């Protein structure tokens, strides 16, 4: 004897909308985690601002910094100006395609920046960039802060 169920038999379905929501959540989570793992190599200085700068890849780069008191830094380690050229030559032998990012405080003397640039040129590196604080990013941050204040 065959007994039938009073409930209608339905095929199982996979709903796509909840899957899309989960994928967007995972994407946003991974992006936030990856952004929090960015390592700043240079010293924290007050960068000058500019409008014509563009974002560059910081893969295979060296960070040289100059603070407002005229001290030089290799990544975050204070070094004498005389020690920069030998270190740069070693790095140039290791990777001649590396980029040099100069982070100079906006209050740093022009002569100190020029002396560092001379050391970089003497070592053979040709890819040199100056880090600035972009005015366009500052405007974006102000707009985001204003929008956040409006939602409170």
FIKOLZA-1660 file (N, C-alpha, C; in steps of 0.1 Angstrom, whole numbers, plus 5000, padded with zeros to 4 digits):
% residues 152
   i   px   py   pz ch aa at
   1 5008 4988 5000  A  X  N
   1 5000 5000 5000  A  X CA
   1 5009 5012 5000  A  X  C
   2 5006 5022 4992  A  X  N
   2 5013 5034 4990  A  X CA
   2 5006 5046 4997  A  X  C
   3 5013 5052 5007  A  X  N
   3 5006 5063 5014  A  X CA
   3 5012 5076 5009  A  X  C
   4 5004 5086 5006  A  X  N
   4 5009 5099 5001  A  X CA
   4 5008 5109 5012  A  X  C
   5 5017 5118 5011  A  X  N
   5 5017 5129 5021  A  X CA
   5 5007 5140 5018  A  X  C
   6 5001 5146 5028  A  X  N
   6 4991 5156 5025  A  X CA
   6 4998 5169 5021  A  X  C
   7 5012 5171 5024  A  X  N
   7 5019 5183 5021  A  X CA
   7 5024 5181 5006  A  X  C
   8 5023 5192 4999  A  X  N
   8 5028 5191 4985  A  X CA
   8 5043 5190 4985  A  X  C
   9 5049 5182 4976  A  X  N
   9 5063 5180 4974  A  X CA
   9 5069 5191 4966  A  X  C
  10 5079 5199 4972  A  X  N
  10 5086 5209 4964  A  X CA
  10 5101 5206 4963  A  X  C
  11 5106 5210 4952  A  X  N
  11 5121 5208 4950  A  X CA
  11 5128 5219 4958  A  X  C
  12 5140 5215 4963  A  X  N
  12 5148 5225 4970  A  X CA
  12 5154 5235 4961  A  X  C
  13 5155 5248 4965  A  X  N
  13 5160 5259 4957  A  X CA
  13 5171 5266 4965  A  X  C
  14 5181 5270 4957  A  X  N
  14 5192 5278 4963  A  X CA
  14 5188 5293 4960  A  X  C
  15 5186 5300 4971  A  X  N
  15 5183 5315 4969  A  X CA
  15 5196 5322 4966  A  X  C
  16 5197 5330 4955  A  X  N
  16 5209 5337 4951  A  X CA
  16 5211 5350 4959  A  X  C
  17 5200 5357 4963  A  X  N
  17 5201 5370 4969  A  X CA
  17 5209 5369 4982  A  X  C
  18 5206 5360 4991  A  X  N
  18 5214 5359 5004  A  X CA
  18 5229 5356 5001  A  X  C
  19 5231 5348 4990  A  X  N
  19 5245 5345 4987  A  X CA
  19 5252 5357 4982  A  X  C
  20 5246 5366 4975  A  X  N
  20 5252 5378 4970  A  X CA
  20 5255 5387 4982  A  X  C
  21 5246 5388 4992  A  X  N
  21 5248 5396 5004  A  X CA
  21 5260 5391 5012  A  X  C
  22 5261 5378 5013  A  X  N
  22 5273 5372 5020  A  X CA
  22 5286 5375 5013  A  X  C
  23 5286 5374 5000  A  X  N
  23 5298 5376 4992  A  X CA
  23 5302 5391 4993  A  X  C
  24 5293 5400 4993  A  X  N
  24 5296 5415 4995  A  X CA
  24 5302 5417 5009  A  X  C
  25 5296 5411 5019  A  X  N
  25 5301 5412 5032  A  X CA
  25 5315 5407 5033  A  X  C
  26 5318 5395 5027  A  X  N
  26 5331 5389 5028  A  X CA
  26 5341 5398 5020  A  X  C
  27 5337 5403 5009  A  X  N
  27 5346 5412 5001  A  X CA
  27 5349 5425 5009  A  X  C
  28 5340 5431 5016  A  X  N
  28 5342 5443 5024  A  X CA
  28 5351 5439 5036  A  X  C
  29 5349 5428 5042  A  X  N
  29 5357 5424 5053  A  X CA
  29 5372 5422 5049  A  X  C
  30 5374 5415 5038  A  X  N
  30 5388 5412 5033  A  X CA
  30 5395 5425 5029  A  X  C
  31 5387 5435 5023  A  X  N
  31 5393 5448 5020  A  X CA
  31 5397 5455 5032  A  X  C
  32 5389 5455 5043  A  X  N
  32 5392 5462 5055  A  X CA
  32 5404 5456 5062  A  X  C
  33 5405 5443 5062  A  X  N
  33 5417 5436 5068  A  X CA
  33 5429 5439 5060  A  X  C
  34 5429 5438 5047  A  X  N
  34 5441 5441 5039  A  X CA
  34 5445 5455 5040  A  X  C
  35 5436 5465 5042  A  X  N
  35 5440 5479 5043  A  X CA
  35 5447 5481 5057  A  X  C
  36 5442 5474 5067  A  X  N
  36 5448 5475 5080  A  X CA
  36 5462 5469 5081  A  X  C
  37 5466 5461 5072  A  X  N
  37 5479 5455 5072  A  X CA
  37 5490 5462 5064  A  X  C
  38 5486 5474 5059  A  X  N
  38 5496 5482 5052  A  X CA
  38 5507 5487 5061  A  X  C
  39 5519 5485 5058  A  X  N
  39 5530 5489 5067  A  X CA
  39 5536 5502 5062  A  X  C
  40 5537 5512 5071  A  X  N
  40 5544 5525 5067  A  X CA
  40 5558 5523 5071  A  X  C
  41 5567 5525 5061  A  X  N
  41 5581 5523 5063  A  X CA
  41 5588 5536 5068  A  X  C
  42 5583 5547 5064  A  X  N
  42 5590 5560 5067  A  X CA
  42 5586 5566 5080  A  X  C
  43 5593 5575 5084  A  X  N
  43 5590 5583 5097  A  X CA
  43 5578 5591 5095  A  X  C
  44 5571 5593 5106  A  X  N
  44 5559 5602 5105  A  X CA
  44 5563 5616 5105  A  X  C
  45 5561 5623 5094  A  X  N
  45 5564 5637 5093  A  X CA
  45 5552 5644 5087  A  X  C
  46 5552 5658 5088  A  X  N
  46 5542 5666 5083  A  X CA
  46 5545 5668 5068  A  X  C
  47 5538 5661 5059  A  X  N
  47 5541 5661 5045  A  X CA
  47 5535 5674 5039  A  X  C
  48 5542 5680 5030  A  X  N
  48 5537 5692 5023  A  X CA
  48 5525 5687 5014  A  X  C
  49 5516 5696 5011  A  X  N
  49 5504 5693 5003  A  X CA
  49 5506 5697 4989  A  X  C
  50 5498 5690 4980  A  X  N
  50 5499 5693 4966  A  X CA
  50 5487 5688 4959  A  X  C
  51 5484 5692 4947  A  X  N
  51 5472 5688 4940  A  X CA
  51 5475 5679 4928  A  X  C
  52 5487 5679 4923  A  X  N
  52 5490 5672 4911  A  X CA
  52 5496 5658 4914  A  X  C
  53 5497 5654 4926  A  X  N
  53 5502 5641 4930  A  X CA
  53 5493 5629 4926  A  X  C
  54 5499 5618 4923  A  X  N
  54 5490 5606 4920  A  X CA
  54 5495 5594 4929  A  X  C
  55 5487 5585 4931  A  X  N
  55 5490 5574 4940  A  X CA
  55 5499 5564 4932  A  X  C
  56 5510 5560 4938  A  X  N
  56 5519 5551 4931  A  X CA
  56 5520 5538 4939  A  X  C
  57 5523 5527 4932  A  X  N
  57 5525 5514 4939  A  X CA
  57 5538 5515 4947  A  X  C
  58 5537 5509 4959  A  X  N
  58 5548 5509 4968  A  X CA
  58 5554 5496 4969  A  X  C
  59 5554 5489 4958  A  X  N
  59 5560 5475 4958  A  X CA
  59 5575 5477 4955  A  X  C
  60 5584 5471 4963  A  X  N
  60 5598 5472 4961  A  X CA
  60 5603 5487 4962  A  X  C
  61 5601 5492 4974  A  X  N
  61 5605 5506 4975  A  X CA
  61 5613 5508 4988  A  X  C
  62 5621 5519 4988  A  X  N
  62 5628 5523 5000  A  X CA
  62 5623 5536 5004  A  X  C
  63 5621 5538 5017  A  X  N
  63 5616 5550 5023  A  X CA
  63 5627 5558 5030  A  X  C
  64 5630 5570 5026  A  X  N
  64 5639 5578 5032  A  X CA
  64 5632 5591 5037  A  X  C
  65 5635 5595 5049  A  X  N
  65 5627 5606 5055  A  X CA
  65 5637 5616 5061  A  X  C
  66 5631 5629 5061  A  X  N
  66 5639 5640 5067  A  X CA
  66 5629 5647 5076  A  X  C
  67 5632 5648 5089  A  X  N
  67 5623 5655 5098  A  X CA
  67 5626 5670 5098  A  X  C
  68 5618 5677 5106  A  X  N
  68 5619 5692 5106  A  X CA
  68 5632 5697 5112  A  X  C
  69 5639 5688 5120  A  X  N
  69 5652 5692 5126  A  X CA
  69 5664 5688 5118  A  X  C
  70 5661 5682 5106  A  X  N
  70 5672 5679 5097  A  X CA
  70 5678 5666 5099  A  X  C
  71 5672 5657 5106  A  X  N
  71 5677 5643 5108  A  X CA
  71 5672 5635 5097  A  X  C
  72 5681 5625 5093  A  X  N
  72 5677 5616 5082  A  X CA
  72 5673 5603 5087  A  X  C
  73 5664 5596 5080  A  X  N
  73 5659 5583 5085  A  X CA
  73 5659 5573 5073  A  X  C
  74 5663 5561 5076  A  X  N
  74 5662 5550 5066  A  X CA
  74 5651 5541 5072  A  X  C
  75 5640 5541 5065  A  X  N
  75 5627 5535 5070  A  X CA
  75 5624 5543 5083  A  X  C
  76 5626 5537 5094  A  X  N
  76 5623 5545 5107  A  X CA
  76 5635 5546 5116  A  X  C
  77 5647 5543 5110  A  X  N
  77 5659 5543 5118  A  X CA
  77 5667 5555 5114  A  X  C
  78 5671 5563 5125  A  X  N
  78 5679 5575 5122  A  X CA
  78 5693 5571 5117  A  X  C
  79 5697 5578 5107  A  X  N
  79 5711 5575 5101  A  X CA
  79 5717 5589 5098  A  X  C
  80 5730 5588 5097  A  X  N
  80 5738 5600 5093  A  X CA
  80 5738 5601 5078  A  X  C
  81 5739 5613 5073  A  X  N
  81 5739 5615 5058  A  X CA
  81 5750 5607 5052  A  X  C
  82 5762 5606 5058  A  X  N
  82 5773 5599 5052  A  X CA
  82 5770 5584 5051  A  X  C
  83 5761 5578 5059  A  X  N
  83 5757 5564 5058  A  X CA
  83 5747 5561 5048  A  X  C
  84 5741 5571 5042  A  X  N
  84 5730 5568 5032  A  X CA
  84 5735 5563 5019  A  X  C
  85 5746 5569 5014  A  X  N
  85 5752 5564 5001  A  X CA
  85 5756 5550 5001  A  X  C
  86 5764 5545 5011  A  X  N
  86 5768 5531 5011  A  X CA
  86 5756 5522 5012  A  X  C
  87 5746 5525 5020  A  X  N
  87 5734 5517 5021  A  X CA
  87 5726 5517 5007  A  X  C
  88 5725 5528 5001  A  X  N
  88 5719 5529 4988  A  X CA
  88 5726 5520 4978  A  X  C
  89 5739 5520 4978  A  X  N
  89 5747 5512 4968  A  X CA
  89 5744 5498 4970  A  X  C
  90 5743 5493 4983  A  X  N
  90 5740 5479 4986  A  X CA
  90 5727 5476 4980  A  X  C
  91 5717 5484 4983  A  X  N
  91 5703 5482 4978  A  X CA
  91 5703 5482 4963  A  X  C
  92 5710 5491 4956  A  X  N
  92 5711 5492 4942  A  X CA
  92 5716 5479 4936  A  X  C
  93 5726 5473 4942  A  X  N
  93 5732 5460 4937  A  X CA
  93 5721 5449 4939  A  X  C
  94 5713 5450 4949  A  X  N
  94 5703 5440 4952  A  X CA
  94 5691 5442 4942  A  X  C
  95 5687 5454 4940  A  X  N
  95 5675 5457 4932  A  X CA
  95 5676 5470 4926  A  X  C
  96 5681 5471 4913  A  X  N
  96 5683 5484 4907  A  X CA
  96 5670 5491 4903  A  X  C
  97 5659 5483 4902  A  X  N
  97 5646 5488 4898  A  X CA
  97 5637 5493 4910  A  X  C
  98 5643 5493 4922  A  X  N
  98 5635 5497 4934  A  X CA
  98 5632 5512 4933  A  X  C
  99 5621 5516 4939  A  X  N
  99 5618 5530 4939  A  X CA
  99 5622 5536 4952  A  X  C
 100 5625 5549 4952  A  X  N
 100 5629 5556 4964  A  X CA
 100 5618 5566 4967  A  X  C
 101 5612 5566 4978  A  X  N
 101 5602 5575 4983  A  X CA
 101 5608 5584 4993  A  X  C
 102 5608 5597 4990  A  X  N
 102 5614 5607 5000  A  X CA
 102 5602 5613 5007  A  X  C
 103 5602 5612 5021  A  X  N
 103 5592 5618 5029  A  X CA
 103 5599 5629 5037  A  X  C
 104 5597 5641 5033  A  X  N
 104 5604 5653 5040  A  X CA
 104 5593 5661 5046  A  X  C
 105 5596 5665 5059  A  X  N
 105 5586 5673 5066  A  X CA
 105 5585 5686 5059  A  X  C
 106 5573 5692 5060  A  X  N
 106 5571 5705 5053  A  X CA
 106 5580 5716 5058  A  X  C
 107 5584 5714 5071  A  X  N
 107 5593 5724 5077  A  X CA
 107 5608 5721 5075  A  X  C
 108 5611 5710 5068  A  X  N
 108 5625 5706 5065  A  X CA
 108 5632 5716 5056  A  X  C
 109 5644 5719 5058  A  X  N
 109 5652 5728 5049  A  X CA
 109 5654 5722 5036  A  X  C
 110 5653 5730 5026  A  X  N
 110 5654 5726 5012  A  X CA
 110 5668 5720 5010  A  X  C
 111 5678 5726 5016  A  X  N
 111 5692 5721 5015  A  X CA
 111 5693 5706 5019  A  X  C
 112 5686 5703 5030  A  X  N
 112 5687 5689 5035  A  X CA
 112 5681 5679 5025  A  X  C
 113 5670 5683 5019  A  X  N
 113 5663 5675 5009  A  X CA
 113 5673 5673 4997  A  X  C
 114 5679 5684 4993  A  X  N
 114 5688 5684 4981  A  X CA
 114 5700 5675 4984  A  X  C
 115 5706 5676 4996  A  X  N
 115 5717 5667 4999  A  X CA
 115 5713 5652 4998  A  X  C
 116 5701 5649 5003  A  X  N
 116 5696 5635 5002  A  X CA
 116 5694 5631 4988  A  X  C
 117 5689 5640 4980  A  X  N
 117 5687 5637 4966  A  X CA
 117 5700 5635 4959  A  X  C
 118 5710 5642 4962  A  X  N
 118 5723 5640 4956  A  X CA
 118 5729 5627 4960  A  X  C
 119 5727 5622 4972  A  X  N
 119 5731 5609 4976  A  X CA
 119 5724 5598 4968  A  X  C
 120 5711 5600 4966  A  X  N
 120 5703 5590 4958  A  X CA
 120 5708 5590 4944  A  X  C
 121 5710 5601 4938  A  X  N
 121 5715 5601 4924  A  X CA
 121 5729 5595 4923  A  X  C
 122 5737 5597 4932  A  X  N
 122 5751 5592 4932  A  X CA
 122 5751 5577 4933  A  X  C
 123 5740 5571 4939  A  X  N
 123 5740 5556 4941  A  X CA
 123 5735 5549 4928  A  X  C
 124 5729 5557 4919  A  X  N
 124 5725 5551 4906  A  X CA
 124 5710 5549 4905  A  X  C
 125 5702 5551 4915  A  X  N
 125 5687 5550 4914  A  X CA
 125 5682 5562 4906  A  X  C
 126 5672 5558 4898  A  X  N
 126 5666 5569 4889  A  X CA
 126 5651 5570 4892  A  X  C
 127 5645 5561 4899  A  X  N
 127 5631 5562 4902  A  X CA
 127 5629 5568 4916  A  X  C
 128 5627 5581 4917  A  X  N
 128 5626 5588 4929  A  X CA
 128 5613 5596 4929  A  X  C
 129 5606 5595 4941  A  X  N
 129 5593 5602 4942  A  X CA
 129 5593 5609 4956  A  X  C
 130 5586 5620 4956  A  X  N
 130 5584 5628 4968  A  X CA
 130 5570 5625 4973  A  X  C
 131 5569 5621 4985  A  X  N
 131 5556 5619 4991  A  X CA
 131 5550 5632 4996  A  X  C
 132 5537 5634 4992  A  X  N
 132 5530 5646 4996  A  X CA
 132 5516 5642 5002  A  X  C
 133 5510 5651 5008  A  X  N
 133 5496 5649 5013  A  X CA
 133 5487 5655 5003  A  X  C
 134 5479 5648 4996  A  X  N
 134 5471 5653 4985  A  X CA
 134 5460 5661 4990  A  X  C
 135 5458 5673 4985  A  X  N
 135 5447 5682 4988  A  X CA
 135 5434 5676 4984  A  X  C
 136 5433 5668 4974  A  X  N
 136 5421 5662 4970  A  X CA
 136 5416 5651 4980  A  X  C
 137 5426 5644 4986  A  X  N
 137 5422 5634 4996  A  X CA
 137 5417 5642 5009  A  X  C
 138 5423 5653 5012  A  X  N
 138 5419 5661 5023  A  X CA
 138 5405 5665 5021  A  X  C
 139 5401 5670 5009  A  X  N
 139 5388 5674 5006  A  X CA
 139 5378 5662 5007  A  X  C
 140 5382 5651 5003  A  X  N
 140 5374 5639 5004  A  X CA
 140 5371 5635 5019  A  X  C
 141 5382 5636 5027  A  X  N
 141 5380 5633 5041  A  X CA
 141 5371 5643 5048  A  X  C
 142 5372 5656 5044  A  X  N
 142 5363 5666 5050  A  X CA
 142 5349 5664 5046  A  X  C
 143 5347 5659 5034  A  X  N
 143 5333 5656 5029  A  X CA
 143 5327 5644 5037  A  X  C
 144 5336 5634 5039  A  X  N
 144 5331 5623 5046  A  X CA
 144 5328 5626 5061  A  X  C
 145 5336 5635 5067  A  X  N
 145 5334 5639 5081  A  X CA
 145 5321 5647 5082  A  X  C
 146 5319 5656 5072  A  X  N
 146 5307 5664 5072  A  X CA
 146 5294 5655 5070  A  X  C
 147 5295 5645 5061  A  X  N
 147 5284 5636 5059  A  X CA
 147 5281 5628 5072  A  X  C
 148 5292 5623 5079  A  X  N
 148 5290 5616 5091  A  X CA
 148 5284 5625 5102  A  X  C
 149 5288 5638 5103  A  X  N
 149 5282 5647 5112  A  X CA
 149 5268 5649 5109  A  X  C
 150 5264 5649 5097  A  X  N
 150 5250 5652 5093  A  X CA
 150 5241 5640 5096  A  X  C
 151 5246 5628 5097  A  X  N
 151 5238 5616 5100  A  X CA
 151 5237 5614 5115  A  X  C
 152 5243 5622 5123  A  X  N
 152 5242 5620 5138  A  X CA
 152 5230 5626 5144  A  X  C
% end
